[in-house]
Structure formats: C-alpha cells, structure tokens
Amino acid sequence: MLRLPDHWVWDSWYAQDDDGSWHVFFLRASRALLDPHRRHRRASIGHAVSTDLRSWRLVADALVPADSPGWDDLATWTGCTVRGPDGRWYLFYTGVGRADDGLVQRIGLAVSDDLITWRRHGDGLIVEADPTWYEVLDREMWYEQAWRDPWVFPDPDGNGWHMLITARANQGPADERGVIGHATSPDLLTWTVQPPLSAPAGFGHLEVPQVAVVDGQPLLLFCTNAIAAGRESTHQVWVVSSPTVQGPWDVASAQPVAQPNLYAPRLVSGADGWSLIGFVDHVDGEFVGELSDPMPVRYDSTAGLVTRATVPAAVA
C-alpha cells in the first residue's frame, strides 16, 4: 500500500514503463489541513514507482497548480496517463481555478518523455464542457460544474482516441443527471466533445470512470457518493458491461462492487491477472487517505466484478 505520514492520498491512476516498473499518479494534500474535507482545494498530483504494485518509492510530484492567473491555479485533480504513438507520455488531468472559486472543472494535458518530468501542453487546457449536451455551472441545480476525471484510451479500430469524463446532462432531475461524458481526438491533442455515452440513471455523478476488458468482457467501472432517492444503496463502486469498450453504457443496469471502504478504484492488469487498487476512504467514521494493496478480481456474468476468492465454485 502507499501511505504518506504527512499527506493524505486519494484518487490514483497507473502506467507501466518499458522496464516493467509501475508508476502511480495520485492526488495528495497535507495532513496539516487537519480537516480532510479541505484537501480538494489544496490537491496536487503526486508520483511514486513500484515493481510489484505494493511497495512504492516516492518521486517528485508530477504536477502542481499553475501560477495565477490560470484556469488550473487552485488545484489539480484526477486524470490518466497514456503513451502516444510518438513514444511520449500524456497525462490528462482535471483543473480548477481561483477565478471560478474552484467551481468550474476543465480538463488539461501535460506531456513527458520519461514519465518523471512533466510540462503542460501550452497552458494545459484542452477540453471544456459543451452546453449542447452537458450541464454547466448552475448553483440551483448542482454545487459545481462537473467535467473531470478524464479516462483516455485508443479506439479499438484505430480511429484515434476516446475520452470518458465525469459529467452531468443538461436536463432531468438535479440529483439524477450524472452521465459518462465523451470526447474524441485524432492525435491526443485536439479534442471534440461528443454526446454522452450513458443516459441519466439515478446518480448525481459517475466519478473516476474507467473502461477495461476483464475476462473477455468490456466493463465500465465508476464510483459515486451521490445516489438519487429513488435508487437507494450503500454501495460506492459500480460496474456495468457493454458489447464494446466504446459503449454505450446502460448505467441503469450497473451492479455494485462489494468494497465498502474503497473509493475511486482502478482496474490494473498485472502478471497474475486483474486487480483493483483504490484509496481507503472512511473506516469507523475516520478518513484514512491511503492506497490499498492490489485486490485480485475477475468478472462473473451473474455476480459482476468480484474478488477471486469469492467467485462461486461452479464458475471458478
């Protein structure tokens, strides 16, 4: 696991280098804030390296808020890291700025040749919410403009790249507007916002989305702490299947993942198969703020995403 004595650690994402080493990028903020609710406005993107996804060596932060004035001069939030066809690494991230009091989320890009030293692409900003399909800031409807947590992956047919985004539809009941936002790019640099890949289905937001093919099944993993009254549940992590990684995703049929103390988990593929790694959220009412060890999982068509130890014997 990754625990820092002086910082809380929460949302994370992973990339594997050519030498087999794993790089984790994660949100971090000082425990000197005392109240963990304050961490979001002080977040930067930390970085550590491992050979086994369990023991981590801390290296320099990947990205910190920009100098003011800037669209991301308050905090840098969750993203993903992919390698482009040019051999460079691309780190997509969420940014919020002081001018908007941190209420408007946008997506930016930093690039690296070695996974260690990162520089913003221009001023970083690459894609913003399009009001054609998505809710923009309306304090009467929601407490922020949701446009965050980019997850980027190549089109399986070779037609550029897809980006999934935590977003909200621009119509429907306020507590049910959460959707999977979508943007496309031919080159990882120029992005076009597309209609969402899901319909509103009882969630206020669908956070930290990820797609992966587990046991041959394309899956969308997401988490949420904003569930509409008509869809009561104590679960925070959900998974839904689709015929392809491009969706669309029938979020109404999503199945809960039984990890009560874990939030913002990622599916990570290692030598032993797929595992979930997320941050330990609250235990006995106290915020923990550390990354878990890998938890081996597999997909079962009836039970959904389950730890390998709990797969029914008949389908093991």
Backbone as numpy.savetxt, mean C-alpha at the origin, in Angstrom:
# Nx Ny Nz CAx CAy CAz Cx Cy Cz
11.64 -9.76 12.55 10.78 -8.57 12.55 11.67 -7.33 12.55
11.06 -6.20 12.31 11.78 -4.93 12.35 11.13 -4.03 13.38
11.86 -3.78 14.45 11.40 -2.86 15.49 12.49 -1.84 15.75
12.13 -0.56 15.73 13.09 0.50 16.02 12.80 1.07 17.40
13.81 1.18 18.25 13.55 1.66 19.61 13.10 3.11 19.67
13.47 3.91 18.66 13.17 5.33 18.70 12.12 5.77 17.70
11.65 4.87 16.86 10.66 5.21 15.84 9.56 4.16 15.77
8.34 4.61 15.50 7.29 3.69 15.10 7.49 3.33 13.63
7.13 2.12 13.29 7.20 1.63 11.92 5.81 1.14 11.54
5.34 1.52 10.35 4.04 0.99 9.93 4.06 0.59 8.45
3.26 1.10 7.56 3.12 0.55 6.21 4.48 0.25 5.57
4.56 -0.86 4.84 5.84 -1.27 4.25 5.62 -1.85 2.86
6.71 -1.90 2.07 6.69 -2.56 0.77 8.10 -3.05 0.46
8.22 -3.99 -0.49 9.42 -4.81 -0.60 9.91 -4.89 -2.05
11.23 -4.99 -2.21 11.84 -5.18 -3.53 13.06 -6.08 -3.34
13.30 -6.98 -4.31 14.44 -7.88 -4.24 15.47 -7.50 -5.29
16.72 -7.33 -4.85 17.81 -6.95 -5.74 18.36 -8.18 -6.46
19.25 -7.94 -7.43 19.83 -9.03 -8.21 20.61 -10.02 -7.36
21.19 -9.56 -6.25 21.98 -10.44 -5.40 21.12 -11.26 -4.44
19.81 -11.14 -4.56 18.91 -11.88 -3.70 18.52 -11.17 -2.42
19.16 -10.05 -2.11 18.84 -9.33 -0.88 17.49 -8.63 -1.02
16.80 -8.52 0.12 15.50 -7.86 0.17 15.65 -6.45 0.73
14.94 -5.52 0.12 14.89 -4.14 0.60 13.47 -3.85 1.04
13.33 -3.38 2.26 12.02 -2.96 2.74 12.02 -1.44 2.87
10.96 -0.83 2.37 10.71 0.60 2.53 9.48 0.72 3.42
9.53 1.62 4.37 8.47 1.66 5.38 8.28 3.08 5.90
7.09 3.34 6.39 6.81 4.62 7.03 7.36 4.59 8.45
7.96 5.70 8.86 8.51 5.80 10.20 8.30 7.20 10.75
8.17 7.29 12.07 8.07 8.58 12.75 8.53 8.39 14.19
9.07 9.43 14.77 9.70 9.35 16.08 8.71 9.02 17.19
9.12 8.12 18.08 8.31 7.81 19.26 8.29 8.98 20.23
9.15 9.98 20.02 9.13 11.17 20.87 7.84 11.97 20.69
7.08 11.67 19.65 5.77 12.31 19.48 4.79 11.89 20.58
5.06 10.75 21.21 4.29 10.21 22.33 2.92 9.67 21.91
2.17 10.43 21.15 0.86 10.00 20.69 1.01 9.42 19.28
0.78 8.11 19.08 0.98 7.54 17.75 0.06 8.11 16.68
-1.05 8.72 17.07 -1.91 9.34 16.07 -1.23 10.52 15.37
-0.21 11.07 15.99 0.51 12.21 15.40 1.51 11.78 14.34
1.75 10.48 14.22 2.84 10.01 13.36 2.60 10.31 11.87
1.35 10.35 11.46 1.05 10.47 10.03 1.58 11.79 9.45
1.53 12.84 10.21 1.97 14.15 9.72 3.48 14.34 9.87
4.18 13.35 10.39 5.64 13.43 10.57 6.36 12.29 9.84
5.67 11.63 8.93 6.21 10.40 8.34 7.25 10.68 7.27
8.27 9.84 7.27 9.22 9.75 6.16 9.33 8.28 5.77
10.08 8.00 4.70 10.17 6.64 4.18 11.52 6.06 4.58
11.50 5.13 5.53 12.70 4.45 5.97 13.07 3.31 5.04
14.24 2.69 5.32 14.78 1.68 4.40 15.68 0.74 5.19
15.52 -0.55 4.96 16.37 -1.56 5.59 16.57 -2.71 4.61
17.61 -3.52 4.87 18.01 -4.59 3.95 18.10 -5.90 4.73
17.74 -7.01 4.07 17.75 -8.31 4.71 18.07 -9.40 3.70
18.57 -10.53 4.19 18.75 -11.70 3.34 17.65 -12.74 3.56
16.85 -12.58 4.62 15.87 -13.60 4.97 14.49 -13.07 5.34
14.27 -11.77 5.19 12.99 -11.13 5.52 12.66 -11.17 7.01
13.66 -11.48 7.82 13.46 -11.56 9.27 14.43 -10.65 10.04
15.68 -10.70 9.68 16.70 -9.87 10.32 17.04 -8.72 9.38
16.90 -7.49 9.87 17.02 -6.32 9.01 18.18 -5.43 9.43
18.89 -4.89 8.44 19.96 -3.92 8.67 19.47 -2.56 8.19
19.38 -1.62 9.11 18.88 -0.29 8.78 19.90 0.48 7.93
19.41 1.13 6.87 20.25 2.00 6.05 19.60 3.38 6.02
20.19 4.29 5.26 19.67 5.66 5.22 18.23 5.69 4.71
17.45 6.63 5.22 16.08 6.80 4.74 16.07 6.97 3.23
15.03 6.44 2.60 14.90 6.57 1.16 14.41 7.96 0.75
13.45 8.49 1.52 12.82 9.75 1.12 12.26 10.44 2.35
12.41 11.75 2.38 11.84 12.57 3.45 11.02 13.68 2.81
10.17 14.37 3.57 9.40 15.46 2.99 10.28 16.49 2.29
9.74 17.08 1.24 10.48 18.07 0.47 10.58 19.38 1.24
11.51 20.23 0.79 11.58 21.58 1.34 10.33 22.36 0.94
9.93 23.30 1.79 8.76 24.13 1.48 9.17 25.29 0.57
8.25 25.75 -0.29 6.92 25.18 -0.50 6.98 24.01 -1.48
6.18 23.02 -1.24 6.15 21.87 -2.13 4.90 21.05 -1.88
4.47 20.32 -2.88 3.23 19.54 -2.75 3.39 18.41 -1.73
4.64 18.00 -1.44 4.90 16.92 -0.48 5.84 17.37 0.62
5.64 18.59 1.11 6.55 19.15 2.11 6.09 18.91 3.55
5.00 18.15 3.74 4.57 17.81 5.09 4.95 16.38 5.46
4.60 15.41 4.61 4.91 14.01 4.91 4.94 13.21 3.62
5.71 12.12 3.65 5.76 11.17 2.55 5.21 9.84 3.06
4.25 9.30 2.31 3.52 8.13 2.76 3.71 6.95 1.81
2.82 5.98 1.94 2.97 4.64 1.38 3.07 4.62 -0.14
3.84 3.64 -0.65 4.00 3.48 -2.08 4.42 2.08 -2.46
5.24 1.99 -3.51 5.78 0.72 -3.97 7.07 0.99 -4.73
7.85 -0.05 -4.96 9.12 0.07 -5.66 9.19 -1.00 -6.74
9.44 -0.58 -7.99 9.54 -1.51 -9.11 10.79 -1.20 -9.92
11.27 -2.20 -10.65 12.40 -2.00 -11.55 11.88 -1.80 -12.96
12.37 -0.75 -13.61 11.93 -0.45 -14.96 12.73 -1.20 -16.01
12.28 -1.19 -17.25 13.01 -1.85 -18.33 14.38 -1.23 -18.59
14.60 -0.01 -18.09 15.90 0.64 -18.23 16.88 0.25 -17.14
16.47 -0.65 -16.22 17.34 -1.09 -15.14 17.29 -0.21 -13.91
16.67 0.97 -14.02 16.56 1.84 -12.84 15.40 1.38 -11.95
15.47 1.82 -10.70 14.41 1.54 -9.73 13.50 2.76 -9.61
12.21 2.49 -9.52 11.20 3.54 -9.45 10.42 3.37 -8.14
10.45 4.41 -7.31 9.74 4.40 -6.04 8.56 5.37 -6.16
7.37 4.82 -6.21 6.14 5.62 -6.24 5.66 5.80 -4.80
5.26 7.01 -4.46 4.91 7.30 -3.07 3.77 8.30 -3.00
3.16 8.39 -1.83 2.11 9.37 -1.55 2.74 10.57 -0.86
2.31 11.76 -1.23 2.77 12.96 -0.57 1.62 13.85 -0.16
1.82 14.57 0.95 0.87 15.59 1.38 1.64 16.85 1.73
0.98 18.00 1.54 1.66 19.28 1.70 1.08 20.17 2.77
1.89 21.11 3.23 1.47 22.05 4.26 0.41 23.02 3.75
0.48 23.39 2.48 -0.49 24.36 1.95 -1.91 23.83 2.03
-2.07 22.50 1.96 -3.40 21.88 2.05 -3.66 21.33 3.44
-2.80 21.66 4.39 -2.90 21.13 5.75 -2.92 19.60 5.75
-2.22 19.00 4.77 -2.11 17.55 4.70 -3.38 16.84 4.29
-4.39 17.57 3.78 -5.69 16.96 3.49 -5.82 16.46 2.06
-4.93 16.89 1.16 -5.01 16.49 -0.24 -3.84 15.58 -0.56
-4.14 14.37 -0.98 -3.11 13.38 -1.28 -2.82 13.34 -2.77
-1.55 13.23 -3.10 -1.10 13.13 -4.48 -0.03 12.05 -4.56
0.30 11.64 -5.76 1.27 10.56 -5.94 2.49 11.07 -6.68
3.66 10.70 -6.14 4.92 11.15 -6.70 5.84 10.01 -7.04
7.04 10.37 -7.56 8.00 9.39 -8.02 9.42 9.83 -7.68
10.21 8.88 -7.16 11.65 9.04 -7.00 12.33 7.88 -7.73
13.56 8.11 -8.19 14.26 7.08 -8.97 15.64 6.84 -8.36
16.18 5.64 -8.64 17.48 5.26 -8.10 18.16 4.28 -9.05
19.49 4.33 -9.08 20.26 3.36 -9.86 20.71 2.18 -9.02
20.63 2.32 -7.67 21.22 1.29 -6.81 20.32 0.87 -5.64
19.09 1.34 -5.60 18.15 1.07 -4.50 18.51 1.79 -3.20
19.59 2.53 -3.18 20.04 3.18 -1.95 19.83 4.69 -2.00
20.31 5.34 -3.03 20.21 6.79 -3.17 19.04 7.13 -4.10
18.08 7.89 -3.57 16.86 8.20 -4.29 16.76 9.70 -4.56
16.30 10.04 -5.76 16.08 11.43 -6.14 14.71 11.57 -6.78
14.01 12.62 -6.41 12.70 12.85 -7.02 12.84 13.05 -8.52
11.85 12.55 -9.25 11.77 12.79 -10.69 11.13 14.17 -10.87
11.92 15.16 -11.26 11.44 16.53 -11.28 11.09 16.96 -9.87
9.88 17.47 -9.68 9.44 17.80 -8.33 8.73 16.62 -7.68
8.70 15.48 -8.37 8.11 14.27 -7.83 6.69 14.00 -8.29
5.88 15.04 -8.40 4.45 14.85 -8.66 4.21 14.24 -10.04
3.42 13.15 -10.09 3.13 12.52 -11.38 1.65 12.28 -11.63
0.81 12.15 -10.59 -0.59 11.86 -10.88 -1.47 12.34 -9.72
-2.59 12.99 -10.09 -3.55 13.51 -9.13 -4.94 12.96 -9.43
-5.82 13.04 -8.46 -7.19 12.54 -8.63 -7.91 13.32 -9.73
-8.66 12.61 -10.56 -9.46 13.21 -11.62 -10.92 13.24 -11.16
-11.52 14.43 -11.03 -12.90 14.51 -10.53 -13.93 13.91 -11.48
-13.51 13.52 -12.68 -14.43 12.83 -13.58 -15.00 11.58 -12.92
-14.16 10.88 -12.16 -14.57 9.63 -11.52 -14.39 9.63 -10.00
-13.50 10.51 -9.50 -13.07 10.37 -8.11 -13.44 11.59 -7.27
-13.70 11.33 -6.01 -14.00 12.38 -5.05 -12.75 13.21 -4.79
-12.88 14.52 -4.88 -11.83 15.42 -4.44 -12.24 15.99 -3.09
-11.41 16.83 -2.52 -11.62 17.24 -1.13 -12.99 17.88 -0.92
-13.74 17.26 -0.04 -15.07 17.75 0.36 -15.24 17.37 1.82
-14.98 18.29 2.73 -14.98 17.99 4.16 -16.35 17.56 4.67
-17.40 17.87 3.92 -18.72 17.41 4.34 -18.94 15.93 4.04
-18.16 15.40 3.07 -18.31 14.00 2.69 -17.26 13.12 3.36
-16.03 13.61 3.50 -14.94 12.80 4.05 -13.89 13.73 4.62
-13.04 13.21 5.49 -12.11 14.07 6.22 -10.84 14.40 5.44
-10.67 13.83 4.23 -9.48 14.07 3.43 -9.81 13.73 1.98
-8.89 14.09 1.08 -8.98 13.64 -0.31 -8.13 12.40 -0.46
-8.77 11.25 -0.64 -8.05 9.98 -0.71 -7.50 9.75 -2.12
-6.19 9.71 -2.23 -5.50 9.41 -3.50 -4.08 9.00 -3.13
-3.95 7.75 -2.66 -2.70 7.34 -2.04 -2.41 5.85 -2.27
-1.31 5.41 -1.70 -0.91 3.99 -1.66 -0.76 3.39 -3.05
-0.01 4.01 -3.96 0.10 3.47 -5.31 0.75 2.08 -5.32
0.17 1.17 -6.10 0.75 -0.15 -6.34 0.90 -0.31 -7.85
2.13 -0.41 -8.33 2.43 -0.41 -9.76 2.91 -1.79 -10.18
2.40 -2.26 -11.32 2.82 -3.56 -11.85 2.70 -3.55 -13.37
3.51 -4.37 -14.06 3.47 -4.37 -15.52 2.22 -5.04 -16.06
1.73 -4.54 -17.19 0.61 -5.18 -17.86 1.06 -6.56 -18.33
0.29 -7.62 -18.04 0.73 -8.97 -18.40 0.86 -9.19 -19.90
0.21 -8.35 -20.72 0.32 -8.47 -22.17 1.38 -7.55 -22.75
2.14 -6.88 -21.86 3.22 -6.02 -22.32 2.80 -4.63 -22.71
1.57 -4.23 -22.35 1.06 -2.91 -22.74 1.27 -1.90 -21.63
2.51 -1.66 -21.26 2.82 -0.63 -20.27 2.62 -1.09 -18.84
2.09 -0.17 -18.02 2.04 -0.37 -16.58 0.69 0.04 -16.03
0.30 -0.60 -14.93 -0.92 -0.25 -14.20 -0.56 0.25 -12.81
-1.36 1.17 -12.33 -1.23 1.66 -10.95 -2.59 1.54 -10.26
-2.60 0.84 -9.13 -3.78 0.80 -8.27 -3.63 1.86 -7.18
-4.74 2.46 -6.77 -4.69 3.62 -5.88 -5.85 3.53 -4.88
-5.58 3.87 -3.63 -6.64 4.06 -2.65 -7.38 5.34 -3.00
-8.66 5.21 -3.36 -9.43 6.35 -3.86 -10.88 6.23 -3.41
-11.66 7.26 -3.72 -13.09 7.26 -3.40 -13.87 7.73 -4.62
-14.99 7.06 -4.88 -15.88 7.46 -5.97 -16.49 8.82 -5.66
-16.93 9.51 -6.70 -17.51 10.85 -6.51 -19.02 10.83 -6.36
-19.58 9.66 -6.07 -21.02 9.58 -5.81 -21.29 8.42 -4.86
-22.48 8.45 -4.23 -22.86 7.42 -3.29 -22.77 7.89 -1.86
-23.26 7.07 -0.91 -23.18 7.43 0.51 -21.74 7.66 0.95
-21.54 8.61 1.85 -20.20 9.03 2.23 -19.35 7.89 2.77
-19.95 6.99 3.54 -19.16 5.94 4.18 -19.01 4.69 3.33
-19.42 4.76 2.05 -19.35 3.59 1.17 -18.60 3.86 -0.13
-17.90 4.96 -0.25 -17.35 5.38 -1.54 -15.98 4.79 -1.87
-15.41 4.00 -1.00 -14.08 3.47 -1.25 -14.02 2.61 -2.50
-13.04 2.90 -3.39 -12.85 2.14 -4.63 -11.35 1.96 -4.87
-11.05 1.06 -5.79 -9.68 0.89 -6.27 -9.49 1.82 -7.46
-8.75 2.90 -7.25 -8.44 3.81 -8.34 -7.46 3.18 -9.31
-7.39 3.75 -10.52 -6.59 3.14 -11.58 -5.97 4.22 -12.46
-4.70 4.00 -12.80 -4.02 4.84 -13.78 -3.11 3.93 -14.60
-2.79 4.37 -15.82 -1.95 3.58 -16.72 -0.82 4.45 -17.27
0.26 3.77 -17.67 1.43 4.47 -18.20 2.15 3.60 -19.22
2.68 4.21 -20.28 3.49 3.43 -21.21 4.94 3.30 -20.77
5.38 4.15 -19.80 6.82 4.25 -19.54 7.19 4.50 -18.08
6.23 4.39 -17.15 6.44 4.64 -15.71 6.57 6.12 -15.36
6.59 7.00 -16.36 6.77 8.43 -16.10 5.51 9.24 -16.38
4.82 8.92 -17.45 3.61 9.64 -17.86 2.40 8.78 -17.56
1.49 9.31 -16.74 0.37 8.52 -16.25 -0.96 9.16 -16.66
-1.93 8.31 -17.00 -3.27 8.74 -17.35 -4.26 8.10 -16.38
-5.06 8.91 -15.72 -6.05 8.40 -14.78 -7.18 7.73 -15.55
-7.58 6.55 -15.06 -8.63 5.76 -15.68 -9.79 5.60 -14.69
-10.94 5.07 -15.15 -12.04 4.78 -14.22 -11.61 3.75 -13.17
-12.28 3.73 -12.04 -11.90 2.77 -10.99 -12.11 1.32 -11.43
-11.37 0.41 -10.78 -11.44 -1.01 -11.08 -12.38 -1.75 -10.13
-13.08 -1.02 -9.30 -14.09 -1.62 -8.42 -15.22 -0.63 -8.25
-16.35 -1.13 -7.78 -17.49 -0.28 -7.46 -17.58 -0.12 -5.95
-18.18 0.98 -5.46 -18.37 1.12 -4.01 -19.11 -0.09 -3.45
-18.62 -0.59 -2.29 -19.19 -1.85 -1.77 -19.13 -1.90 -0.25
-19.43 -0.80 0.40 -19.54 -0.83 1.85 -18.29 -0.49 2.62
-17.27 0.06 1.94 -16.04 0.46 2.61 -15.80 1.95 2.37
-15.35 2.65 3.41 -15.02 4.07 3.24 -13.76 4.28 2.43
-12.80 3.39 2.57 -11.60 3.40 1.73 -11.01 1.99 1.72
-10.25 1.69 0.67 -9.57 0.42 0.49 -8.08 0.73 0.50
-7.44 0.53 1.63 -6.07 1.01 1.80 -5.04 -0.02 1.37
-3.87 0.51 0.96 -2.68 -0.28 0.64 -3.03 -1.46 -0.27
-3.64 -1.22 -1.43 -3.99 -2.32 -2.32 -2.74 -2.96 -2.94
-2.84 -4.24 -3.21 -1.77 -4.98 -3.88 -2.41 -6.10 -4.70
-1.86 -6.38 -5.88 -2.27 -7.55 -6.63 -1.11 -8.53 -6.69
-1.45 -9.82 -6.67 -0.46 -10.90 -6.78 -1.18 -12.15 -7.25
-0.45 -13.05 -7.88 -1.00 -14.33 -8.30 -0.49 -15.38 -7.32
-1.38 -15.87 -6.48 -1.03 -16.84 -5.44 -1.69 -18.17 -5.76
-0.89 -19.21 -5.85 -1.40 -20.54 -6.20 -2.24 -20.49 -7.47
-1.77 -19.69 -8.44 -2.43 -19.59 -9.73 -3.63 -18.67 -9.79
-4.00 -18.06 -8.66 -5.19 -17.22 -8.60 -4.83 -15.74 -8.46
-5.21 -14.87 -9.41 -5.01 -13.44 -9.22 -5.83 -12.92 -8.03
-5.17 -12.19 -7.14 -5.80 -11.70 -5.93 -5.55 -10.21 -5.76
-6.52 -9.54 -5.15 -6.37 -8.18 -4.66 -6.41 -8.23 -3.15
-5.37 -7.73 -2.52 -5.30 -7.63 -1.06 -5.46 -6.17 -0.68
-6.29 -5.89 0.32 -6.42 -4.52 0.81 -6.78 -4.56 2.29
-6.69 -3.42 2.94 -7.09 -3.33 4.34 -7.95 -2.08 4.52
-8.69 -2.07 5.62 -9.55 -0.91 5.87 -9.91 -0.84 7.35
-10.04 0.36 7.84 -10.58 0.60 9.17 -11.83 1.46 9.07
-12.41 1.50 7.86 -13.60 2.33 7.60 -14.63 1.47 6.89
-15.47 0.80 7.66 -16.48 -0.10 7.13 -17.86 0.51 7.39
-18.68 0.57 6.35 -20.01 1.17 6.47 -20.88 0.37 7.43
-21.87 1.03 8.00 -22.72 0.40 9.01 -23.42 -0.85 8.48
-23.73 -0.88 7.21 -24.41 -2.02 6.64 -23.53 -3.22 6.39
-22.22 -3.07 6.62 -21.28 -4.18 6.41 -20.40 -4.30 7.65
-21.01 -4.60 8.75 -20.29 -4.63 10.02 -19.32 -5.81 10.05
-18.11 -5.54 10.52 -17.08 -6.57 10.62 -15.97 -6.07 11.52
-15.33 -6.97 12.21 -14.16 -6.62 13.03 -12.86 -6.84 12.27
-12.95 -7.35 11.04 -11.74 -7.64 10.26 -11.21 -6.38 9.60
-9.87 -6.33 9.44 -9.22 -5.18 8.83 -8.58 -5.52 7.49
-8.24 -6.78 7.26 -7.54 -7.21 6.05 -8.48 -8.07 5.21
-8.50 -7.80 3.89 -9.46 -8.47 3.01 -8.77 -8.90 1.73
-9.34 -9.91 1.07 -8.81 -10.40 -0.20 -9.99 -10.71 -1.12
-9.79 -10.47 -2.41 -10.82 -10.78 -3.40 -10.12 -11.30 -4.65
-10.74 -12.25 -5.33 -10.15 -12.86 -6.52 -10.77 -12.27 -7.77
-10.07 -12.47 -8.91 -10.54 -12.03 -10.21 -9.88 -12.91 -11.27
-10.46 -13.01 -12.45 -9.83 -13.83 -13.49 -8.46 -13.32 -13.92
-8.21 -12.01 -13.80 -6.93 -11.44 -14.23 -6.46 -10.41 -13.21
-5.17 -10.08 -13.28 -4.62 -9.08 -12.36 -5.10 -7.68 -12.69
-5.68 -7.48 -13.88 -6.22 -6.17 -14.23 -7.61 -5.94 -13.67
-8.19 -6.95 -12.99 -9.54 -6.80 -12.50 -10.55 -6.96 -13.64
-11.76 -6.39 -13.49 -12.21 -5.58 -12.35 -12.38 -6.43 -11.09
-12.45 -5.74 -9.95 -12.48 -6.42 -8.66 -13.85 -6.26 -8.01
-14.48 -7.40 -7.74 -15.80 -7.40 -7.10 -15.59 -7.32 -5.58
-15.37 -6.12 -5.10 -15.04 -5.93 -3.69 -16.18 -6.38 -2.78
-17.40 -6.38 -3.30 -18.54 -6.85 -2.50 -18.37 -8.31 -2.08
-17.58 -9.08 -2.83 -17.38 -10.49 -2.51 -16.08 -10.74 -1.75
-15.42 -9.69 -1.29 -14.14 -9.84 -0.59 -14.29 -10.70 0.66
-13.26 -11.50 0.94 -13.23 -12.35 2.12 -12.25 -11.79 3.14
-12.61 -11.80 4.42 -11.67 -11.32 5.45 -10.49 -12.26 5.63
-9.36 -11.69 5.99 -8.15 -12.46 6.30 -7.96 -12.38 7.81
-7.86 -13.53 8.45 -7.84 -13.59 9.92 -6.48 -13.22 10.48
-6.20 -11.93 10.51 -4.97 -11.41 11.12 -5.35 -10.19 11.96
-5.90 -10.40 13.16 -6.52 -9.30 13.90 -5.57 -8.19 14.35
-4.29 -8.48 14.50 -3.35 -7.46 14.98 -2.47 -6.90 13.88
-2.74 -7.30 12.64 -1.89 -6.90 11.52 -2.63 -5.89 10.66
-1.89 -4.89 10.16 -2.47 -3.93 9.24 -1.49 -3.68 8.09
-2.05 -3.28 6.95 -1.26 -2.97 5.75 -0.29 -4.08 5.38
-0.72 -5.35 5.38 0.22 -6.41 5.02 0.50 -6.43 3.52
1.66 -6.99 3.18 2.03 -7.22 1.79 2.23 -8.71 1.56
1.85 -9.16 0.38 2.19 -10.50 -0.07 3.59 -10.45 -0.66
4.48 -11.27 -0.11 5.88 -11.30 -0.54 6.22 -12.73 -0.94
6.79 -12.90 -2.11 7.12 -14.23 -2.63 8.59 -14.53 -2.38
8.84 -15.60 -1.60 10.20 -16.03 -1.30 10.44 -17.45 -1.77
11.58 -18.00 -1.37 11.94 -19.35 -1.79 10.95 -20.38 -1.29
10.29 -20.12 -0.18 9.35 -21.07 0.41 7.90 -20.78 0.06
7.67 -19.91 -0.92 6.30 -19.58 -1.29 5.90 -18.20 -0.80
4.61 -17.96 -0.73 4.08 -16.64 -0.38 3.96 -16.47 1.12
4.26 -15.25 1.56 4.09 -14.88 2.97 3.44 -13.51 3.06
2.80 -13.26 4.19 2.31 -11.93 4.54 3.28 -11.27 5.50
3.61 -10.01 5.24 4.38 -9.19 6.18 3.65 -7.86 6.32
3.30 -7.51 7.54 2.65 -6.23 7.78 3.14 -5.63 9.07
2.48 -4.58 9.51 2.90 -4.01 10.79 1.92 -4.41 11.88
2.46 -4.61 13.06 1.64 -4.93 14.22 0.99 -3.64 14.68
-0.32 -3.62 14.64 -1.10 -2.41 14.89 -1.32 -2.26 16.40
-2.48 -2.62 16.88 -2.79 -2.50 18.31 -2.85 -3.88 18.96
-2.24 -3.98 20.10 -2.32 -5.18 20.93 -2.71 -4.74 22.33
-3.82 -5.28 22.85 -4.34 -4.89 24.17 -4.53 -3.38 24.28
-4.98 -2.79 23.17 -5.29 -1.37 23.17 -4.11 -0.43 22.98
-2.90 -0.97 22.85 -1.70 -0.14 22.70 -1.15 -0.28 21.28
-0.78 0.87 20.68 -0.18 0.83 19.35 1.24 0.29 19.45
1.57 -0.69 18.59 2.88 -1.33 18.65 3.86 -0.69 17.67
3.52 -0.68 16.37 4.37 -0.01 15.40 5.67 -0.72 15.09
5.60 -1.99 14.69 6.77 -2.74 14.26 6.34 -3.71 13.16
7.29 -4.15 12.32 6.96 -5.07 11.25 7.02 -6.51 11.75
6.10 -7.32 11.26 6.04 -8.72 11.65 7.09 -9.53 10.90
7.35 -10.74 11.37 8.06 -11.74 10.59 7.12 -12.24 9.49
7.68 -12.86 8.44 6.81 -13.41 7.39 5.89 -14.49 7.94
4.63 -14.46 7.50 3.65 -15.48 7.87 3.25 -16.24 6.61
3.69 -17.48 6.44 3.39 -18.23 5.21 1.89 -18.37 4.98
1.47 -18.12 3.75 0.05 -18.20 3.39 -0.11 -18.93 2.07
-1.33 -19.35 1.81 -1.71 -19.87 0.51 -3.16 -19.50 0.27
-3.58 -19.67 -0.98 -4.95 -19.33 -1.32 -5.79 -20.60 -1.42
-6.95 -20.56 -0.79 -7.92 -21.63 -0.86 -9.21 -21.05 -1.42
-9.80 -21.70 -2.41 -10.95 -21.12 -3.10 -12.15 -20.94 -2.19
-12.22 -21.70 -1.10 -13.34 -21.57 -0.16 -13.01 -20.64 0.99
-11.84 -20.83 1.58 -11.47 -20.08 2.78 -10.79 -18.75 2.47
-10.32 -18.57 1.25 -9.61 -17.34 0.90 -8.13 -17.45 1.18
-7.54 -16.38 1.65 -6.11 -16.35 1.96 -5.93 -16.80 3.41
-5.22 -17.90 3.61 -5.10 -18.49 4.94 -3.64 -18.84 5.20
-3.27 -18.86 6.47 -1.94 -19.33 6.83 -1.85 -20.81 6.49
-0.68 -21.24 6.09 -0.54 -22.61 5.62 -0.91 -23.62 6.71
-0.64 -23.27 7.94 -0.92 -24.20 9.04 -2.40 -24.44 9.22
-3.26 -23.52 8.71 -4.69 -23.65 8.92 -5.45 -24.11 7.68
-4.71 -24.48 6.60 -5.38 -24.98 5.41 -6.05 -26.31 5.74
-7.34 -26.51 5.42 -7.99 -27.79 5.70 -7.25 -28.96 5.07
-7.18 -30.07 5.79 -6.40 -31.21 5.33 -6.83 -31.68 3.95
-8.12 -31.57 3.63 -8.62 -32.07 2.36 -8.06 -31.33 1.16
-7.59 -30.07 1.37 -7.05 -29.30 0.26 -5.60 -28.98 0.44
-4.97 -29.52 1.48 -3.57 -29.22 1.75 -2.68 -29.84 0.68
